Amino acid sequence: MSANYQQKPFVEVPDNHQVYCNWEEIGSALSKRFTELNKKKTILVVEYYQGVFEEEITDSLLRKLSPDYHFTSRDYMLDQTRISEMIRSDLTDDRIFGYMTRLTIDAFFDPSGIAKLSDQINQITAGTIVVTGIGASYIAAHADILVYADMARWEIQLRMREHLVDNIGLRNRDTDDWMFLYKHGFFVDWRVCDRWKKKIMDRWDYVLDTNDRENPKMVSGKAIREGLDACLARPFSLMPFFDPGPWGGQWMKEKCNLDPSQSNYAWCFNCVPEENSLLLKIGGQLIEIPSINLVFYNPEKLLGSAVHARFGDEFPIRFDFLDTIGGGNLSLQVHPLTEYIQQQFGMHYTQDESYYLMEAKPGARVYLGLKENIDAAAMISDLKSAQSGQYAFPAENHVQTWEAKKHDHFLIPAGTVHCSGENCMVLEISATPYIFTFKLWDWGRLGLDGKPRPINIEHGRNSIQWNRTTNWTRENLVNKISKVGEGDGWIEERTGLHEREFMETRRHWFTKKVYHKSNGVNVLCLVEGDTVIVESPLGEFEPFEVHYAETFIVPGAVREYSIRPAGQADKYATIKAYIRTNA
């Protein structure tokens, strides 16, 4: 099968909007806007998302603009000691886990400082004033021009790994452990920035894309909003990103057109809207924005009314790849029950999931559930002894293993001990609380940073459901596949998920066109065949081409669609996930 996997799928914005492609053009465009406003005093605010290079914008943009006055939001924040004290309870002492903060942007600023800034700006009667930084549009609320400098979540993580960015209000980029920067971002910064972003999206005059460090771009806020509207009316794909890991494999290199010189690829995040980017093609240029913007922009149209009523502006379905072909076992792990994740971490729901096998080599296995007559105390004792280095954890003594074959589907409700073994290519279909995986045993490996990967035995022991043993697992979680419909050239099967999970999955085998009706947002992956075309029976969107292993989203506003073969394969299959509703 040829590798046609699209690494940069995009949605084209139909109107001809201007794109400004370097600091010279960006500065000239804003200067021209100053002139058009024709005011004695003009206030330009450049609001930053956490992770933007502050120095880059300050140095490059201000050099072009030469404003009469420049203020930076950092100068009006609380001092670092007070900020650290304020967020301590959210960050906790755990290396990985914290508590989802309820803080908002105003908590980081000194009210007396903001009042002083307001007085300073009011006393200025003429000239250009530029206010930059995180929270700039909060401390300078009355902007004549508002530029939003957005940042993709994955690019922020890469910058954290290089110790290039600070957390909000701090000078902490040089901390020894970059995972602290990530934890701080996940539990505090990104919650704060997202809450403020939602309040000001409709006010954006321009959006600044500096994800490519050498090629800044700026477009109008109107162009971005038109792009988001376009996404809501048609199927689309997010831009996937790939990452190596200590257990990573080789399958994605070939199937996803990746750099063969890399040692491995462990993960592909291809539908995780909080993490992925969305590419909009505007004026012939690709503009990268966080895909979570689409969720915030119009969650009801994206999710559908019933799903929106339940989840608000959170996207509840996650697809990603886990590649262990030619690699090693994933860490043995468990996810928390709903009440545990609510009490301990402030999350609304937990990470129920499943493993769908895209490929499996002979002898491949999945670890799922516990052995019959499990001795919980003995298992925890063995885990602790293994963690202390006394001996390797005897996983097969405690955990049941199952033969894994291509197109198998293993269901993993929270509380179930599990991991993929080596030589499996897994499409992970799950809910989206992101990082709440409690590792019980990691086969004695180090992470790619040379440090031991965090093990969470205490969280794990509080989450393991000890009654999910071999017979229960076989009956409830392994290949619970049943035919629910068929027609001319197609068969529809229910493949899960478990009744404790809020997601439903359906597999369609087909050699001819298949019609789908949606009741809320659908996420699909082409798991067999080379190329298909997704179309609107009513001609409401342009035909959308999908290749093997690509994932795509059908918004809730798209009520019906069809998928037909368009390649040379003998048969085709999609796996579809959606949220169960009463409608």
TAGI-V969277 format. One record per residue. D_FIRST is the distance of its C-alpha to the first C-alpha in Angstrom with 1 decimal. Layout:
{{D_FIRST} {D_FIRST}}
This chain:
{{0.0} {3.8} {6.5} {9.0} {11.0} {14.6} {17.1} {20.1} {20.0} {23.5} {26.0} {28.1} {31.9} {33.3} {36.8} {37.5} {38.6} {39.7} {37.8} {39.9} {37.8} {40.2} {43.4} {45.5} {44.0} {44.1} {47.7} {48.7} {47.3} {49.1} {52.3} {52.1} {51.8} {55.0} {56.8} {55.7} {57.0} {60.4} {61.7} {64.2} {62.2} {58.4} {56.3} {52.7} {50.8} {47.5} {46.2} {43.8} {41.2} {41.4} {39.3} {40.2} {41.8} {45.4} {46.7} {44.1} {45.2} {48.8} {49.0} {46.8} {47.6} {51.2} {51.8} {50.8} {52.7} {55.9} {57.1} {60.7} {59.8} {56.9} {56.6} {53.8} {53.2} {53.1} {56.9} {57.6} {55.7} {57.3} {57.8} {55.1} {57.3} {57.7} {54.0} {53.2} {55.8} {54.5} {50.9} {51.7} {51.6} {48.1} {46.7} {48.4} {48.5} {45.1} {42.6} {39.7} {41.2} {43.8} {45.0} {43.6} {46.4} {48.4} {49.8} {49.6} {50.0} {53.8} {54.3} {53.4} {56.2} {59.9} {61.6} {64.5} {62.2} {60.6} {64.1} {65.1} {62.1} {62.9} {66.5} {65.4} {63.2} {65.9} {68.4} {66.4} {67.5} {65.6} {62.6} {58.8} {57.8} {54.4} {53.4} {50.2} {48.5} {47.2} {49.6} {51.0} {50.9} {52.7} {55.6} {55.8} {55.3} {56.7} {54.3} {54.5} {51.0} {48.4} {45.3} {42.7} {40.9} {37.9} {35.5} {32.0} {32.3} {29.6} {31.4} {34.6} {33.2} {32.2} {35.7} {37.2} {35.5} {37.2} {40.5} {40.7} {41.7} {44.5} {44.7} {46.9} {50.5} {50.0} {49.8} {47.6} {44.5} {45.7} {45.7} {44.5} {41.8} {39.3} {38.4} {41.9} {41.0} {37.9} {39.9} {42.6} {40.2} {38.5} {41.7} {44.0} {43.0} {40.0} {42.0} {44.9} {43.0} {41.0} {44.3} {45.8} {42.8} {42.9} {46.6} {46.2} {42.9} {44.8} {47.1} {44.6} {45.7} {42.9} {39.9} {39.3} {35.8} {36.3} {33.0} {32.3} {35.4} {35.8} {35.2} {37.2} {36.9} {39.2} {38.9} {41.3} {41.2} {41.2} {37.9} {36.3} {37.8} {36.5} {33.0} {33.4} {34.7} {31.7} {29.4} {31.6} {31.1} {27.3} {24.0} {22.9} {21.0} {22.7} {21.9} {20.3} {21.7} {20.8} {23.3} {23.8} {25.8} {27.6} {25.1} {21.9} {18.7} {15.8} {12.6} {13.0} {13.5} {10.0} {8.4} {11.4} {12.3} {15.4} {18.1} {17.4} {21.2} {21.8} {22.8} {20.7} {19.7} {21.2} {21.2} {19.4} {21.9} {20.2} {22.9} {26.2} {28.5} {31.2} {29.0} {26.4} {27.2} {27.1} {26.6} {28.9} {28.8} {32.5} {34.1} {31.0} {30.8} {28.6} {31.0} {29.9} {31.8} {31.6} {29.8} {32.7} {34.8} {33.2} {34.3} {37.7} {38.0} {37.8} {36.8} {38.0} {35.8} {32.7} {33.3} {35.3} {39.0} {38.9} {36.3} {38.3} {41.5} {40.2} {38.3} {40.0} {38.1} {35.7} {32.0} {31.7} {28.0} {25.7} {22.0} {20.7} {18.3} {19.8} {17.9} {19.8} {17.2} {19.2} {21.9} {24.8} {26.2} {26.8} {30.5} {32.3} {33.3} {34.9} {35.3} {38.7} {40.2} {41.0} {44.7} {44.0} {41.7} {44.3} {47.2} {45.9} {43.6} {44.5} {41.1} {41.2} {38.5} {36.4} {32.8} {31.9} {28.2} {25.5} {22.5} {19.4} {17.0} {13.4} {13.1} {16.0} {16.8} {19.6} {22.9} {21.7} {24.5} {25.5} {29.2} {30.7} {34.4} {37.3} {38.8} {41.6} {45.1} {43.8} {46.6} {45.9} {48.5} {47.2} {43.7} {44.9} {47.2} {44.3} {42.2} {45.2} {46.0} {42.4} {42.6} {45.9} {44.3} {46.4} {43.5} {39.8} {39.3} {38.8} {36.1} {35.6} {39.3} {39.1} {35.6} {33.7} {30.3} {27.7} {24.9} {21.5} {18.6} {15.3} {16.6} {20.1} {22.3} {25.2} {27.9} {30.0} {33.2} {35.3} {37.5} {35.0} {34.4} {30.7} {28.0} {24.5} {24.6} {22.6} {19.0} {18.2} {15.8} {18.1} {18.1} {21.8} {23.5} {27.1} {30.3} {30.9} {33.9} {31.7} {33.4} {35.4} {33.8} {36.5} {35.4} {37.3} {36.1} {33.7} {33.8} {36.3} {33.9} {34.8} {33.0} {31.6} {35.0} {36.7} {38.4} {38.2} {36.0} {38.3} {39.0} {40.5} {42.2} {45.0} {42.8} {40.6} {43.6} {44.8} {41.5} {40.4} {41.1} {42.5} {42.4} {38.6} {38.6} {36.6} {37.8} {37.7} {34.2} {33.0} {34.7} {33.7} {30.5} {28.1} {25.8} {28.3} {26.2} {28.0} {27.4} {29.2} {28.4} {26.7} {26.9} {25.6} {21.8} {21.6} {22.8} {23.8} {24.4} {26.4} {25.0} {27.7} {29.1} {32.4} {35.6} {36.7} {33.8} {34.1} {30.4} {28.8} {25.2} {23.8} {20.5} {19.7} {17.7} {17.6} {16.9} {19.5} {21.0} {22.2} {25.3} {26.0} {29.4} {29.9} {32.9} {32.4} {29.4} {26.0} {23.1} {19.6} {16.1} {12.9} {12.1} {10.0} {8.1} {6.7} {10.3} {13.8} {17.2} {20.1} {23.5} {27.1} {28.9} {32.0} {30.5} {31.3} {28.4} {26.0} {22.6} {20.1} {16.4} {14.1} {10.5} {8.6} {11.1} {13.6} {17.1} {19.8} {23.5} {25.4} {29.1} {31.8} {33.4} {30.6} {31.9} {29.3} {25.9} {23.3} {19.5} {17.9} {14.6} {13.8} {10.5} {9.4} {8.5} {11.5} {12.5} {12.4} {14.4} {16.2} {18.7} {21.8} {24.7} {28.2} {31.8} {34.0} {37.0} {40.1} {39.5}}
